[in-house]
Amino acid sequence: GISYYFGDLNDHFDISHPDPSVSLIGRRVINPRLSLQAGLDFGFLNGDDSRSSNAFEVRRNLNFRSHVLDLHSGLEFNFFPYMHGSRDDNYTPFLVAGMSLFWFEPTTEYQGKKVKLRP
């Protein structure tokens, strides 16, 4: 798939600079109302003031690029009985509760060198 950064370095929701991403998701059905799910997402994000139409942001001249890794799992509760492929039980609103571990390491180039921004 694709990923986008929206924030201080892209506050106009510009979607003309996508980055690649990939997700692996697994789901184990316990019964028609409960499922366990887990996934791993990996992608890239970037932001750059030079693409802004705001003169202040262009002069500010900030940018970054980052890998993003997200490991997540959760318990899904279906409000109605649901079974994939069923003719009768094929729709339900649901609620998911879970946890996620998220990692990113934004970097920029400064004076010809790659600089990590988090430290």
Number of C-alpha atoms within 10 A of each C-alpha: 9 12 18 20 20 15 10 12 22 18 12 12 11 13 12 8 14 15 16 12 17 13 13 10 12 10 14 12 14 10 12 15 16 19 16 17 17 17 15 16 15 17 19 20 21 21 22 19 21 16 16 18 10 12 10 10 17 15 11 12 13 15 16 18 20 18 15 17 19 15 17 16 19 17 17 20 20 18 14 14 16 21 16 10 8 9 8 9 13 12 15 14 10 13 12 14 10 12 11 13 10 11 12 16 14 18 17 17 14 9 6 7 8 10 14 15 13 8 5
